[in-house]
Amino acid sequence: MEKDPTGIQVGRRDFLKTTTLAGMAATFPVADLLAEDTPSVLKAGPTGKKRNLVFVSNSPADYEKLIESIRSIKEFDILVTPVKADYQKPQELVSSLQGKNADILLMCLPRVTTCSGNIPAAMGYLDVPVILFPVNLDLIMLEADMAAAFRIRGVNAMLANSEKHAVELVKIAAAPRILEGKKAVIYGRPFDSTSVPARNLSEGEVYRRTGVRLQYRPMEELKPLLENVDETSARKEMERWKREAVKVVEASDKAILEASRLYVLLRSIVDREGLSAISIDCLSFSFSANPILPYPCLSFTRLRDEGIAAPCEADVCATLSSMFLQELSRKPSYFCNVSSVDDQKSSAVLRHCVAPIRLLGAEAAPLAYNLRDYHGMGRGVTPEVEFPVGLEVTMGAFSKDLKNFVWWPGRTIARVKDTDRPSFENAPPAMQKMRRYCSNHLEVKIKDKDRFIQSIAGVHHVMVAGNYTAALRDEMLRMNINLIGPSDSLAPGD
């Protein structure tokens, strides 16, 4: 037994969640096991290289070639357990699967059957991926319908279109989810970010969808911890920022030191707890007269450059998006607002006060940057980076229910600087220096602009350098998350 994130005990490798209920559903056709039998969290994914695949057919001997191909997969040590089943008797099918400890279920329907719709109802929710292999590859209608029936129950059902495709799907299903078991901490009210609340989610739902173990903590915990930060380490970080900057425009040494102190603290928490992501509800205090914490912009920049996802504003969906794209690309991400979409140029303008210096990767040259204050307010410090032109990029974000991932390839283009524009005309003296826009802005050429603007996942998107179309598709299939994007996966030309 293994303890899940919500404290509920779940079986480590139980194949069926509710065998008794499933049997009752087969006995009473009017019974339906939809949301009622869907757990709040998934079991932990299997570790190591060993996987158990249960191969269900009314005649397993007819599929020896396919079974042998699965056993021959080099990446994993796959034990294939053939099960002969009568698909016309769903209750017996459920019973035959008990105790098989499956990591993957591969099902082949009989050549003649009318039972495809009854089987998912009888089986209810399965916490393992299901691969459906059509017996007639030119007549896949029933398997397609069965896959759809499984999917509405939250089951990760995949439909194979050839023996080779079936083997590839087994490889995808056998690999752990890219974020499986990774840990993230958000400082702020649980799922109640000041700017981007996500009250429809829970820690259990985040784990079920992504594999991330998320924890919320009060921001007040950080303030006393700051007092114990090593001053020498903080000053060393401050001097590094100043030394490597092209110039310091408005930011004061005091602001840079405070930001560096917060970085030293956050880095120590990340290291001590093995975190992959950390965030703070920074907009809850950014515009207040007496901020309770230093502005985290520099901290988040450095953490991203060091491989830690550090999105702004305690945005949980953007936190997961940052973790995913940084893990996929092995590069730091630019967490940004989709500020505008230009119909004539077919481009999107991305803005935010935090941008990575190592956008191109740890081994590439860092981007040039200036140090500026926060929105011209005379406090805080942000890095204003010089983005490269002609760079192929990938933008993406999880939808607010975590059921979809919106992705878009693009290419960076030249843009006139406008970040010094005042917040509003005829401002009073105290606000004349306040800037309307964030310190960083980037314009990205995109395709299918109309589809893009109707698919935007929210105020925040995440961008990384490079194109990862194939890997992204495989990962979303493995995570049982729909992929929404343009018709053409290639970035626009220069």
C-alpha positions, 0 to 999 in steps of 0.5 A: 500500500502507498499513501497518496497526496490526500492521505487516502490509502490506495493500492500500489498496483491494483488493477480495478478500483471497484470489482464488486461494483463493476460486477453489479454494473454488468448484472444490472444494465441500467447501472452506470459507473461514470464519475462515481467510480473515478478516484480523486487521485491516480496510483503512483506510476510504476518505477524501474523497467519491469512492466506487466501487460495483460493481453485480453482476447477471445483467441490470444493464440492468434496474436503471437507475433504481436505479443512477441514484438511487445516482449522484444521492446528493449526499453522495458522488461515487459511481462505479457500475460495473455487472458482469454475472455468472452467479451459477450459476458462483461461480468466474466471479463471483469472477474478474469482480470482480477489479481493480474496487477496490470500496468497496461491493458491491451484488448482485442475485440472478437471479429464479430461482436455488438458488445463494445458499448457494454464493456467500458460500463461494466469495467468502470474506471481503470487506473491503467492505460488501455490500448485497443487493437482492432482485429480488422484494421479496415473496420475499426468502428467498434474499437473507436467507439469503445475507446471513446466510451472509456475516455468519458470515464477518464480512462487513458484509452489509445487506439492502435492502427497497426501492429507497429503502432500498437507496439509504439503505444505500448512504449508510450504507455510503459514510460512514466509521465514526464512530471510523475512524482515531482514536487512543487510548493506555492506560497499563498492561499490554496488555489486562490491566487490574487490574480489567477484563482483555480478553485476548481482544482485540488491537490488530488486533481493536480496529481491525477492529471499530471503526477505532480505533488503540489503543496500550498503554504502561507506566505507568512512563513517566508518572512521570518526565514528571511532574517536568517539568510546568510548575508555573505551569500546574499551580497555575493548574489547581488554583486553577480547580478550587477557585474553581469548586467549591461547596466543598472537603470533604476534599481537600487543596491538595497532592492537588489540585495533584498531580492538576492536574499529572497533567492538564497532562501528560496534556493535553500528550500528547493534544495532541502525539499527536492522541489521542481517548482516554487511560486509566490502570490506576488501580486497580493503585495506588489502594489501595496504600500508595505510589501510583506516580502521582497519582489521575487522577480530576480529570484525567479529568473535565477531559479529558472536559469538553474532548472527550477520552474518559478512562475509568477503570481501563484498561478497553479496551471502556469506552474504545471505548464512551466514544469512541463515545458522546462522538463521537455526542453531542458531549458528555462521558460519565459512565463508571460502574458499574451498581451495582444495578437496582431491580425495583420502581422499574424503575431502575438506580443508576450510581456512579463517582468520576469524572463530567463537569462539562459533562454537558449540553454545552460550551455549557450551564451546568456542573454544581455540584460539591464536591471530595472525597477518594478514598473517604474515604481522606484522599488523592486528589481527586474531583469530586462533581457534582449531577446534574439530575433529569428528564434524558433520557440514553443508556447504552451499552457494547460487549460484551467481544468488540466484536461487540455494543453494548448501549444503553438510554435512560433518564431521571434521577430523584431519589435520596437521597444515600448516598455517605457510607455507611461501607465496613463496620460497626465499622471500626477507627479508621484505616478509619472514614472510608472510604466504601463507595460512589464519590463520584458516584451517579445513578439512571436510570429505564429500561424493560424492566428484566429485559432490561436486567439480562440484557444488561449488557455488564460492570461499566462502562457509559457514559452521555451526555445525550440520546437518539440512537437513529436515529444509533446504529442507523446507526452500528452498521450501518455498523460491522457491530456488533449492537445490543442494547436495549429494545423501546421506544427512548423514555426513560421519562416524568417 
